[in-house]
């Protein structure tokens, strides 16, 4: 109990010392404030970017392989001339894979056309038109808020039906229930069978903005845009294990090579792309940004730490006589040490807290489509770094104060 009481008294002395020198306290914590702000701001923005981009990647599916003509490039030399003469995947190859694959949960055919005008009377909007097969909702999230998803009969018969995004519904059918109503696409009438719930525009828009997307059966899409030999993308959903995805990749490669009649020594004339590869490439960029944040913030924190240490040595010098009096009255060394150590930690924590507060205020700003969120983990990191800086900066002045000879200290002026 005595130890706890003296520890509390050390807290009180430290707090009183800070309050009695407000200007000096404010100036000394600026370096820590700037440093913590720099580190936590970078971490918060990187986390927000990563979350936004991963949400965008979720729109094109998890554990999904895309069979396409062009491989996705993430740095390095992109040898486009090797891929230029490759054949496009076709509906026949989609049906072949759909029939033959054993390690797939779903096989989907899809194709896109951007900036296509959809109309209803005098209302019109530039939309992304996506033709797709029945299992598209198994590889990508299609949250139908009104109406329903495609039926097998509608897909097989290539009927002119559509699932539209929230922006299309509001623009073409303001104040109305769009289900069952018709709109025009490329001069053809399409009936609305479903409306997706609003998702909002993401940072990178992988797969397009869902609020301005119009899903139609792949057969109807092919009739509008492909007269001969339609080209598509083929998406294959694997099982939720890395081993299952590797088996699926090998199976697709074998079936596609057999279908295209490739000899053993010939290279693949198709690409298999995975969203996870994009996520890994992006994670590498974020790792560099995180290191940059640490480097930038560390310089400010280092300056702030030296500033706190300097102020603490001044504080020890000013209170030498008081230290002698306290020791002569029986104060233990740890009581003196805790006074100055707590003062340094308080200084650093206040500086760190102000830096975190500035990042929190930054989170109210919206940078385009990027929503900045300060996570509890980053708050704890900022406070933890502040505590360490305060402890390191204050330990030497506190030890000097604790080891003073009380007689010499009392005589000092």
HELIX and SHEET records of a PDB file:
HELIX    1   1 UNK A    2  UNK A   20  1                                  19    
HELIX    2   2 UNK A   22  UNK A   58  1                                  37    
HELIX    3   3 UNK A   80  UNK A   83  1                                   4    
HELIX    4   4 UNK A   91  UNK A  100  1                                  10    
HELIX    5   5 UNK A  136  UNK A  139  1                                   4    
HELIX    6   6 UNK A  152  UNK A  156  1                                   5    
HELIX    7   7 UNK A  166  UNK A  172  1                                   7    
HELIX    8   8 UNK A  210  UNK A  212  5                                   3    
HELIX    9   9 UNK A  218  UNK A  225  1                                   8    
HELIX   10  10 UNK A  242  UNK A  260  1                                  19    
HELIX   11  11 UNK A  275  UNK A  318  1                                  44    
HELIX   12  12 UNK A  320  UNK A  328  1                                   9    
HELIX   13  13 UNK A  333  UNK A  362  1                                  30    
HELIX   14  14 UNK A  376  UNK A  402  1                                  27    
HELIX   15  15 UNK A  406  UNK A  411  1                                   6    
SHEET    1   A 9 UNK A 144  UNK A 147  0                                        
SHEET    2   A 9 UNK A 188  UNK A 196 -1                                        
SHEET    3   A 9 UNK A 161  UNK A 164  1                                        
SHEET    4   A 9 UNK A 213  UNK A 217 -1                                        
SHEET    5   A 9 UNK A 123  UNK A 132  1                                        
SHEET    6   A 9 UNK A 106  UNK A 120 -1                                        
SHEET    7   A 9 UNK A 233  UNK A 237 -1                                        
SHEET    8   A 9 UNK A  64  UNK A  68 -1                                        
SHEET    9   A 9 UNK A 271  UNK A 274 -1                                        
SHEET    1   B 7 UNK A 144  UNK A 147  0                                        
SHEET    2   B 7 UNK A 188  UNK A 196 -1                                        
SHEET    3   B 7 UNK A 161  UNK A 164  1                                        
SHEET    4   B 7 UNK A 213  UNK A 217 -1                                        
SHEET    5   B 7 UNK A 123  UNK A 132  1                                        
SHEET    6   B 7 UNK A 106  UNK A 120 -1                                        
SHEET    7   B 7 UNK A 182  UNK A 185 -1                                        
SHEET    1   C 2 UNK A 366  UNK A 367  0                                        
SHEET    2   C 2 UNK A 370  UNK A 371 -1                                        
END                                                                             
